C-alpha cells in the first residue's frame, strides 16, 4: 500500500474513534425510521398476538410500538421495514409458504376465516 493511502486510512480510523468517543460529530447520519407497525400487521392480516409471536416479541411490546410509546430498535426495525415493503416475503420466511398477505397460512388463520368460524 502506498504511504499516501495508508496515511488516509490511519486518519480515517482516528476520526472514527473520535466520533465514537463523542469528541467529534459525524459528517453524515443515516436514520432508518420504522414503518407504521399497525399498517404492517394489518397488511399481513394477523392479530397483535399472532404478529408478536411471528416476530418474537411480547404482545405488550408490539402494543407499545403501535401506540408510539416505544420504538423498535435494531433487528426488529429492519424486519418491520422489510415487512412493510414485502409482507409475503416475511410471512414466507417466518411462517412457511404463503402466496400473499391474505392467503391461508399453516400457523395462523386470516381474520376473514376467524370471523366466518364465529
Buried (B, 14 or more C-beta within 10 A) or exposed (E): EEEEEEEEEEEEEEBEEEEEEEEEEEEEEEEEEBBBBBEBBBBBBBBBEBBBBBBEBEBEBBBBBBEEEEEBEEEBBEBBBBBBEBBBEBBBBBBEEBEEBBEEBEEBBBBEBEEEEE
